[in-house]
Structures are given as C-alpha cells and as structure tokens.
Amino acid sequence: MKTDILIIGGGPAGVVTALTARGSYPDKDVTLVRREEMAVIPCAIPYIFGTLGDVEKNRLPDRPLKDSGVELLIDEVLDVDLERRVARTKDGLEIGFEKLVLATGSKPSIPPIEGGDLEGVFPIYKDARHLKSMLEWMKKSDEIVIVGGGFIGVELADELLKVGKTVSIVEILPHILSLSFDDEFCQMAEEELKRRGVNLYTGVAVKRILGEKRVEAVELEGGETLKADMVVVATGARPNTELAERMGLDVSRYGVVVDEYMRTSHPDVFAVGDCAEKRDFFTQKPSRVMLASVATAEARIAGANLYRLTAFRRFRGTLGIFSTKIGDLALGVAGLIERRAEGEGFDYVVGRSKVFDKHPASLPGSHEVHVKLIFTRRGGFFLGGQIAGGESIGEMINIIGLAIECGMTAAAYANLQIGTHPLLTPPPTAPATIKAAEDALKRIFA
C-alpha cells in the first residue's frame, strides 16, 4: 500500500493534522493509522464517570476524516524504515509514504506505589476498553481515592460527587492545581471542592495501597489510612516516544525534538501533540505542558507545512492556556503565573479586579469574577493572567492568551473596544480584565 502522507495516531493531534493536510494539499492522499477501534476525547474523560455516564458518549467522531477523504486504518505501526520510507503494521501491512507525522500521544506517568497492581487500581489510559472497565468498577464502588490533584484528578472528583460517591484526593504538593495556578486560585478550588464534599489531603504522599487481591485502603506517609473500593492514579503523563526512538529520531525526555514547523531531525518526518517536545513561549525552555489545544495548534502548523513552509504558520512556544470547572467555580490561566514569573527573574507588576459577570449583579446566575494579570514593569508587556468566576471566564482567558501572543501591553489592553450585554458580560463601566490592566498601569507608572 502507498500513500502520500501517513499519520500515526488518531487523537486530536492526528485528526487535525489529517484534516489540515487534506485542505492544504488536496492532490495528496492522506492515511491515518490508529490502534483503537474507537477514539475518545481526552479532555472529557472525567465526564464519562458523571455527566455523560457512558464511554460511547465521549467518542471522537470519525466522520470528519471520512468526509474529507482521509483513509482510516485500525492497526498499529510497529516500525518504520526511513530509508525505504515504509511503515510496517501489526497486521503485516507495509505502507509506503512521502511524508510521515507522528501523533503517538502520551502514556500515564505512574509512580512506583506498593500495591499499585491490586484490582481496583486504575491509571487513566485514553483507551475506550480501559475506560469502560473503570466505569464498571466505579459503579460498584462507594469510596474512591484519587491520587493526584491536577486537572484530571480534580475534575474526576467533581464528577464522582454527582453520582453519590465518597471521594478523597491525595496531592503531594501543598495545593491542588499548584503547577498551573498561584496559591490564591488553588485555594478557591479547594474551598469549592470541600464545600461539595471532597476530602482533600495536600502536602502528603501515598505510602502504599492496601488489600489482599483487590484494593481496600490507601495508607498515607503520615500514617493515616483512607478506606477505598477504588483508586484512580492521576499523576500526569509522559510522551510516548518509543516508535520515534526505534526510528532513530532525536528524542529528549520531553518528547520528540521538533523545530517551529514541527519537523523532527528527519526532514520528511513531523511530530505533533503530546509526543512532541514543547518549548515555553517566554523562555524557550522545555515545557511539560500537554493540552489538546496545544496539540491541535501544532497539528495545524504541521499539516500546512508538510511540503512547503508557510512562514506565517509556525509554533512560537507553549503559552499554557488552561481552564476548568469545579461545581459552580470556573478557573482559567494563560501564560506565566506569578510564582513562575518571579522564578524566571522577570521584573513584573500585578493588576487585579473583582467584578460581577452580569450587570446588574442581581441578575440570576451572576458570578463574582476575580482577575489577576501580570505585566513586565518596563514596557508593560503582557506576561500572564488568571481568572476565577462563572462559565464566562472560559472565553475571557482565551482573550488574554491572544493578547499575550500578540505582544500587547497593559496600556494597549486597557484601551480595547469591547462588546457588552447585561446577560453575557461584566458592565461596560467595569470590564473585568480591562480593570485589572488599569490597576497594573497604576504600578507601572507609579
């Protein structure tokens, strides 16, 4: 079998690469190979266990691929001969190609916890069969311990509450979400989880998981024991670079080494998504950020640059734009948090605001919005922002991300023209993020 463009991996990065490649090079054949019969939406995995209640409802649809003329193969690529430009699959198929894109994703990063092999202990794999097993086990469990207080662990805890489970989170760092937010925002999330009934254990590690054949309890380093019918290990992920290593590509511990056009050390091989090395937008240091939004941005760049470079489409580094929702509280972050800005040596100022997201604030469903923005002291260039409030903050944080990527200053941001509506936005007299920029300007020109 021969194809022009071969993509290995069927998650969001692989799918968007395929669709972009078809749009950019309509005269080229595109083939996507993935192992899973059914691909899932990674970001929505926690919602399988509460709101959705079914793995099938979290399906990443295949129709866009088929409608655009991408050939989809359910198989596994075992090795690639770059000299011959041939990929060999588990089913014995040989696929010749001109251009190759690796979108092999990531694997759970599982700490070596004693008892981690007991029945009822589940890492989170992006695999439909595994997730179905997790869901069935969850249904017969009452007390669930989640190891890890990052986004997946926190969102999963919130979902499990919706189906009546007793939930505990154990996080080794001082706060949940502390790799992504400053302490005051982490504390807002902790207060909301506690209000909803989650038991939080922060600043403590799991010593071991107890049980004969199946999990019965979790012992913490301080000696406390938590009863558990099920344990979910949500301690992050690592790049899946095994195939790239076998191919002889340059690989670091952060992923497959790529340039700003997503090209690897071989000129006709690209890598996108979690398997590709990330660089921080501000410092160009390696970054561990793994997000579907980053993966699909990389995918659009790779898909457009496979045969010719389009200089306006290149990846300038990972901004790290996150958002999440816990109960009634939504949180968003873009760029540097204050802890990182200080750690990197930036001379910065902080601007804050606190307003309601509807006007008047007495309207039903109104939420108080807390904004924290960070700018360089000299020049007032945008470094980062964090927002807490209602669902409206989801797009607010995207606007902040856009402002950072465009190199806006506090003065330019404070002069933005915006649209407002009583049911949709803060009042025009006190727009949340603009008020925070104005607050920062007072310190810049103090």
C-alpha positions as CSV (number, residue, x, y, z in Angstrom):
1,M,0.0,0.0,0.0
2,K,1.2,3.5,-0.8
3,T,0.1,6.9,0.5
4,D,1.5,10.4,0.2
5,I,1.0,11.5,3.8
6,L,1.0,8.9,6.6
7,I,-0.2,9.9,10.1
8,I,0.4,7.6,13.1
9,G,-2.0,8.3,15.9
10,G,-5.7,9.1,16.0
11,G,-6.2,11.5,18.9
12,P,-6.9,15.2,18.4
13,A,-3.4,16.0,17.0
14,G,-3.6,13.2,14.4
15,V,-7.1,14.1,13.3
16,V,-6.4,17.8,12.9
17,T,-3.1,17.1,11.1
18,A,-5.0,14.9,8.6
19,L,-7.8,17.4,8.0
20,T,-5.3,20.3,7.6
21,A,-3.1,18.3,5.3
22,R,-6.2,17.5,3.1
23,G,-7.1,21.2,3.0
24,S,-3.6,22.3,2.3
25,Y,-2.6,19.7,-0.2
26,P,-5.9,18.4,-1.9
27,D,-3.9,16.5,-4.5
28,K,-2.2,14.3,-1.9
29,D,-3.5,11.1,-0.4
30,V,-3.7,11.1,3.4
31,T,-3.8,7.9,5.6
32,L,-4.3,7.9,9.3
33,V,-3.4,4.8,11.4
34,R,-4.6,4.3,14.9
35,R,-4.7,1.3,17.3
36,E,-8.1,1.9,18.8
37,E,-11.4,0.9,17.2
38,M,-13.0,3.9,18.9
39,A,-11.0,7.1,19.7
40,V,-12.1,9.1,22.8
41,I,-12.0,12.9,23.5
42,P,-9.1,13.1,26.0
43,C,-10.2,16.3,27.8
44,A,-13.7,14.9,28.5
45,I,-12.5,11.6,30.1
46,P,-13.5,12.8,33.7
47,Y,-17.1,13.4,32.5
48,I,-17.6,9.8,31.4
49,F,-17.9,9.0,35.2
50,G,-20.6,11.5,36.0
51,T,-22.3,13.8,33.5
52,L,-22.0,11.5,30.4
53,G,-22.2,8.2,32.2
54,D,-21.1,6.3,29.1
55,V,-17.8,5.9,27.2
56,E,-19.7,5.9,23.9
57,K,-20.9,9.5,24.5
58,N,-17.2,10.6,24.6
59,R,-16.4,9.4,21.1
60,L,-14.1,11.4,18.9
61,P,-16.1,11.2,15.7
62,D,-14.5,9.6,12.6
63,R,-16.9,11.3,10.1
64,P,-14.8,14.4,9.5
65,L,-12.0,12.2,8.4
66,K,-14.2,10.2,6.1
67,D,-16.0,13.2,4.7
68,S,-12.6,14.9,3.8
69,G,-11.3,11.8,2.1
70,V,-8.8,10.6,4.7
71,E,-8.3,6.9,4.7
72,L,-8.6,5.5,8.3
73,L,-6.8,2.2,9.2
74,I,-7.3,0.5,12.5
75,D,-3.9,-1.1,13.1
76,E,-0.7,-0.5,14.9
77,V,2.5,0.7,13.3
78,L,5.4,-1.4,14.8
79,D,8.4,0.1,13.0
80,V,9.3,2.5,10.2
81,D,12.1,2.1,7.7
82,L,13.0,5.7,6.9
83,E,15.5,4.8,4.2
84,R,12.8,2.9,2.3
85,R,10.0,5.2,3.6
86,V,7.9,2.2,4.6
87,A,5.9,1.6,7.8
88,R,5.1,-1.9,8.9
89,T,2.0,-2.7,10.9
90,K,1.0,-5.3,13.4
91,D,-1.4,-6.9,10.8
92,G,1.6,-7.3,8.4
93,L,0.7,-4.3,6.1
94,E,3.5,-2.3,4.6
95,I,2.6,1.3,3.9
96,G,4.9,3.4,1.7
97,F,4.8,7.2,2.2
98,E,6.3,10.5,1.2
99,K,5.7,12.4,4.5
100,L,5.2,11.0,7.9
101,V,3.6,12.6,11.0
102,L,4.0,11.1,14.5
103,A,1.0,11.8,16.7
104,T,1.5,8.9,19.2
105,G,0.4,10.9,22.2
106,S,1.4,10.2,25.8
107,K,1.2,7.5,28.5
108,P,0.3,7.8,32.1
109,S,3.2,8.6,34.4
110,I,2.6,6.1,37.2
111,P,4.7,6.4,40.4
112,P,6.0,3.1,41.9
113,I,3.5,2.8,44.7
114,E,3.4,-0.5,46.6
115,G,0.0,-2.2,45.9
116,G,-0.4,-0.4,42.6
117,D,-1.1,-3.7,40.9
118,L,-4.2,-4.6,43.0
119,E,-7.6,-5.0,41.4
120,G,-9.4,-1.7,41.5
121,V,-6.4,0.5,41.0
122,F,-6.7,2.3,37.7
123,P,-4.3,4.7,35.9
124,I,-6.0,6.8,33.2
125,Y,-5.4,5.5,29.7
126,K,-7.0,7.1,26.7
127,D,-8.4,3.8,25.7
128,A,-12.1,3.1,25.4
129,R,-11.9,-0.5,26.7
130,H,-9.9,0.5,29.7
131,L,-12.3,3.4,30.4
132,K,-15.3,1.0,30.2
133,S,-13.6,-1.2,32.8
134,M,-13.0,1.8,35.0
135,L,-16.7,2.9,34.7
136,E,-18.0,-0.6,35.6
137,W,-15.7,-0.7,38.6
138,M,-16.8,2.8,39.7
139,K,-20.4,1.8,39.6
140,K,-19.9,-0.9,42.2
141,S,-17.6,1.3,44.4
142,D,-18.6,3.7,47.2
143,E,-15.3,5.2,48.4
144,I,-12.9,6.3,45.8
145,V,-9.4,7.8,46.4
146,I,-7.8,9.8,43.6
147,V,-4.0,10.1,43.7
148,G,-3.1,13.4,42.1
149,G,-4.7,16.9,42.3
150,G,-4.1,18.1,38.8
151,F,-6.9,18.9,36.3
152,I,-7.9,15.3,35.6
153,G,-8.0,14.4,39.3
154,V,-9.9,17.5,40.3
155,E,-12.5,17.2,37.5
156,L,-12.9,13.5,38.1
157,A,-13.6,14.1,41.8
158,D,-16.2,16.7,41.0
159,E,-17.9,14.2,38.6
160,L,-17.9,11.4,41.1
161,L,-19.7,13.5,43.6
162,K,-22.5,13.8,41.1
163,V,-23.1,10.1,41.2
164,G,-23.0,9.9,45.0
165,K,-19.5,8.6,45.6
166,T,-17.4,9.4,48.7
167,V,-14.3,11.0,47.2
168,S,-10.8,11.8,48.5
169,I,-7.9,13.5,46.7
170,V,-4.3,13.0,47.8
171,E,-1.8,15.5,46.4
172,I,1.9,15.6,47.3
173,L,2.2,19.3,46.6
174,P,0.9,22.0,49.1
175,H,-2.2,22.7,46.9
176,I,-4.2,21.1,44.2
177,L,-3.7,22.6,40.7
178,S,-0.5,24.3,42.0
179,L,1.5,23.6,38.9
180,S,-0.9,25.8,37.0
181,F,-2.2,28.5,39.4
182,D,-1.0,30.7,42.1
183,D,-1.9,29.8,45.6
184,E,-4.9,32.1,46.0
185,F,-6.6,30.5,43.0
186,C,-5.7,27.0,44.2
187,Q,-7.4,27.8,47.5
188,M,-10.6,28.9,45.8
189,A,-10.7,25.5,44.0
190,E,-10.0,23.7,47.3
191,E,-12.8,25.6,49.1
192,E,-15.2,24.7,46.3
193,L,-14.3,21.0,46.5
194,K,-14.6,20.9,50.2
195,R,-17.9,22.7,50.0
196,R,-19.1,20.0,47.7
197,G,-17.9,17.2,50.0
198,V,-14.4,16.1,48.7
199,N,-11.9,15.1,51.3
200,L,-8.6,16.8,50.5
201,Y,-5.2,15.6,51.6
202,T,-2.5,18.0,50.4
203,G,1.2,18.1,51.1
204,V,1.3,14.4,51.7
205,A,2.3,11.3,49.6
206,V,0.7,7.9,49.3
207,K,2.9,5.3,51.1
208,R,1.1,2.2,49.8
209,I,-2.2,0.8,48.6
210,L,-3.5,-1.9,50.9
211,G,-5.5,-5.0,50.1
212,E,-5.2,-8.8,49.5
213,K,-6.3,-9.2,46.0
214,R,-8.3,-6.0,45.5
215,V,-7.8,-2.5,46.9
216,E,-9.2,-2.0,50.4
217,A,-7.4,1.2,51.6
218,V,-4.7,3.8,50.9
219,E,-2.0,4.5,53.5
220,L,-0.6,8.0,53.6
221,E,3.0,8.8,54.5
222,G,1.9,10.4,57.8
223,G,0.2,7.1,58.8
224,E,-3.4,8.0,58.1
225,T,-5.4,5.3,56.3
226,L,-8.2,6.0,53.8
227,K,-10.8,3.4,53.1
228,A,-11.1,2.7,49.4
229,D,-13.0,0.4,47.0
230,M,-11.3,2.0,44.0
231,V,-8.1,4.1,43.5
232,V,-7.5,6.3,40.4
233,V,-3.9,7.3,39.7
234,A,-4.0,10.7,38.0
235,T,-0.3,11.7,38.4
236,G,0.3,13.1,34.9
237,A,1.6,11.8,31.7
238,R,4.8,11.3,29.7
239,P,5.4,11.5,26.0
240,N,5.0,8.2,24.0
241,T,8.3,8.3,22.0
242,E,9.0,4.6,21.7
243,L,8.4,4.4,17.9
244,A,10.4,7.6,17.4
245,E,13.3,6.2,19.3
246,R,13.3,3.0,17.3
247,M,13.3,5.1,14.1
248,G,16.5,6.8,15.3
249,L,15.0,10.3,15.6
250,D,16.3,12.9,18.1
251,V,14.3,12.5,21.3
252,S,14.7,14.2,24.7
253,R,12.9,13.4,28.0
254,Y,10.4,16.0,27.0
255,G,9.5,14.3,23.7
256,V,10.5,14.1,20.0
257,V,12.7,17.1,19.2
258,V,11.0,19.4,16.7
259,D,11.5,22.8,15.2
260,E,9.0,25.7,14.9
261,Y,7.4,24.0,11.9
262,M,7.1,20.7,13.8
263,R,9.8,19.0,11.8
264,T,11.9,16.3,13.5
265,S,15.6,15.5,12.9
266,H,14.5,13.8,9.7
267,P,13.3,16.4,7.1
268,D,10.2,14.4,6.0
269,V,9.1,13.3,9.5
270,F,7.0,15.6,11.7
271,A,5.8,15.2,15.3
272,V,2.8,16.8,16.9
273,G,0.8,16.6,20.2
274,D,1.9,15.0,23.5
275,C,4.7,13.0,21.9
276,A,6.4,16.2,20.6
277,E,8.8,18.2,22.7
278,K,7.3,21.5,24.0
279,R,9.1,24.9,24.5
280,D,7.9,27.6,26.8
281,F,6.6,30.7,25.0
282,F,8.5,33.1,27.1
283,T,11.8,31.3,27.9
284,Q,12.1,28.6,25.2
285,K,12.9,26.2,28.0
286,P,11.5,22.7,27.7
287,S,7.9,22.5,28.9
288,R,5.9,19.6,30.3
289,V,2.5,21.2,29.3
290,M,0.3,18.6,27.5
291,L,-3.0,20.0,26.2
292,A,-5.3,19.1,23.3
293,S,-5.4,22.8,22.5
294,V,-1.6,22.9,22.1
295,A,-1.6,19.6,20.2
296,T,-4.2,20.8,17.7
297,A,-2.3,24.2,17.2
298,E,0.8,22.1,16.4
299,A,-1.2,19.9,14.1
300,R,-2.5,22.8,12.1
301,I,1.1,24.0,11.6
302,A,2.4,20.6,10.7
303,G,-0.4,19.9,8.3
304,A,0.2,23.2,6.5
305,N,4.0,22.8,6.3
306,L,4.4,19.2,5.1
307,Y,5.5,20.1,1.5
308,R,6.3,23.8,1.7
309,L,6.9,26.2,4.6
310,T,4.3,28.8,5.2
311,A,6.3,31.2,7.4
312,F,3.1,32.7,8.9
313,R,2.3,29.3,10.4
314,R,4.9,28.3,12.9
315,F,4.8,27.4,16.5
316,R,6.3,30.0,18.8
317,G,6.1,28.1,22.1
318,T,3.6,26.8,24.6
319,L,1.5,29.5,26.4
320,G,-0.2,27.0,28.7
321,I,-3.8,28.2,28.4
322,F,-5.9,26.1,30.8
323,S,-9.5,26.3,32.0
324,T,-11.5,24.0,34.3
325,K,-14.8,24.0,36.2
326,I,-15.5,22.6,39.7
327,G,-19.0,22.8,40.9
328,D,-20.0,26.5,40.4
329,L,-16.4,27.7,40.1
330,A,-14.6,28.1,36.8
331,L,-10.9,28.8,36.7
332,G,-8.7,29.9,33.8
333,V,-5.0,30.7,33.3
334,A,-2.8,31.8,30.4
335,G,0.9,32.5,30.3
336,L,3.0,32.9,33.4
337,I,1.6,32.7,36.9
338,E,3.3,35.0,39.5
339,R,5.3,32.2,41.0
340,R,6.9,31.4,37.7
341,A,7.4,35.0,36.7
342,E,9.3,35.5,39.9
343,G,11.2,32.3,39.5
344,E,12.3,33.2,36.0
345,G,13.6,36.6,37.2
346,F,11.0,38.8,35.5
347,D,10.6,42.4,36.9
348,Y,6.8,42.5,36.9
349,V,3.7,44.2,38.3
350,V,0.3,42.6,39.1
351,G,-3.1,44.1,38.4
352,R,-6.3,42.8,40.0
353,S,-10.0,43.3,39.7
354,K,-13.1,41.9,41.2
355,V,-16.5,42.5,39.4
356,F,-19.6,40.5,38.5
357,D,-20.0,38.9,35.1
358,K,-23.5,40.2,34.5
359,H,-25.0,43.7,35.0
360,P,-26.7,44.4,37.2
361,A,-25.2,41.8,39.6
362,S,-28.7,41.0,40.9
363,L,-29.4,39.1,37.6
364,P,-29.9,35.3,38.0
365,G,-26.7,33.3,37.5
366,S,-24.4,36.2,38.2
367,H,-20.9,35.3,39.5
368,E,-18.2,37.4,41.0
369,V,-15.1,37.3,38.8
370,H,-11.6,37.5,40.2
371,V,-8.9,38.6,37.8
372,K,-5.1,38.7,38.3
373,L,-2.9,39.9,35.4
374,I,0.9,40.1,35.2
375,F,2.9,42.6,33.1
376,T,6.5,43.5,32.8
377,R,7.3,46.6,34.9
378,R,9.3,48.1,32.0
379,G,7.1,48.5,28.9
380,G,4.1,46.8,30.5
381,F,4.2,43.8,28.3
382,F,1.6,41.0,29.0
383,L,3.1,38.0,30.8
384,G,0.1,36.1,32.1
385,G,-3.4,36.1,33.6
386,Q,-5.6,34.1,36.0
387,I,-9.4,34.3,36.3
388,A,-11.9,32.7,38.6
389,G,-15.7,33.1,38.4
390,G,-18.5,31.6,36.4
391,E,-18.6,30.0,32.9
392,S,-18.0,33.3,31.2
393,I,-14.3,33.1,32.2
394,G,-13.7,30.4,29.5
395,E,-13.5,32.9,26.7
396,M,-12.1,35.7,28.9
397,I,-8.9,33.6,29.4
398,N,-8.7,32.9,25.6
399,I,-8.7,36.7,25.0
400,I,-5.8,37.0,27.5
401,G,-4.0,34.3,25.6
402,L,-4.5,36.2,22.4
403,A,-3.2,39.4,24.0
404,I,-0.1,37.7,25.2
405,E,0.7,36.0,21.8
406,C,0.2,39.4,20.1
407,G,2.6,41.1,22.4
408,M,0.1,43.5,23.8
409,T,1.0,46.0,26.6
410,A,-1.2,46.9,29.6
411,A,-1.8,50.3,28.0
412,A,-3.0,48.8,24.7
413,Y,-5.2,46.2,26.5
414,A,-6.7,48.9,28.7
415,N,-7.8,50.7,25.5
416,L,-9.6,47.7,23.9
417,Q,-13.0,48.2,22.5
418,I,-15.4,45.5,23.7
419,G,-19.0,44.5,23.3
420,T,-21.1,44.1,26.4
421,H,-24.6,42.8,27.3
422,P,-26.3,42.6,30.7
423,L,-26.8,38.8,30.5
424,L,-23.4,37.9,29.0
425,T,-20.6,40.2,30.3
426,P,-19.5,42.4,33.1
427,P,-20.7,46.0,32.8
428,P,-19.0,48.4,30.3
429,T,-18.2,50.6,33.3
430,A,-16.1,47.9,34.8
431,P,-14.9,45.2,32.3
432,A,-13.1,42.6,34.4
433,T,-9.8,42.1,32.6
434,I,-9.6,45.8,31.5
435,K,-10.0,46.9,35.1
436,A,-7.1,44.6,36.1
437,A,-4.9,46.1,33.3
438,E,-5.8,49.6,34.6
439,D,-4.8,48.5,38.1
440,A,-1.4,47.3,36.8
441,L,-0.8,50.6,34.9
442,K,-1.0,52.4,38.2
443,R,2.0,50.4,39.4
444,I,3.9,50.7,36.1
445,F,3.7,54.5,36.2
446,A,3.9,54.9,39.9
